[in-house]
Amino acid sequence: MGVRNYLVEGVSGTGKTAVCRELNRRGYRAINGDRDLAYQGDPETGEALESATHEHHIWDVSRVRTLVANKHEPVTFFCGGSRNFSKFIDLFDEVFILDVDLATLHRRLDERPPDEWGSKPSERDLIVRLHQTKEDIPGTGVVVDARQPLADVVDEILRHMR
């Protein structure tokens, strides 16, 4: 039996980074895809681009495949969003989609520092649109109410994987 791999997704502001930190704190292997796997590239071809746009925020598919193939950890969580998730989503045993209501999303974005994604009005407008349309996240998966306290969100994810 190989490693079990899980993807934790959701629009910006739903808590992917916080969940990643909490999973690591609890001793699970959790990879922050937005920091460790992401680059600016064409979502279809993977070709690196010089742009700095949301639409080109993709993960390195070969690195995802290599990490999924690693059999040294019993469980690995991949936390973050990418515009090319369709290229590797089939590698995961389950997908967890963090979801919050619009008021919670606005509050969390208000709390971000000025240099963090989602703090600028144009970025916030995009995040709100993506929250409403769900066009930027996987269409199937276990939806997790991320309005709960962080410990409860992570407990719910862990309950579903058992």
Disulfide bonds with the S-S distance in Angstrom:
none
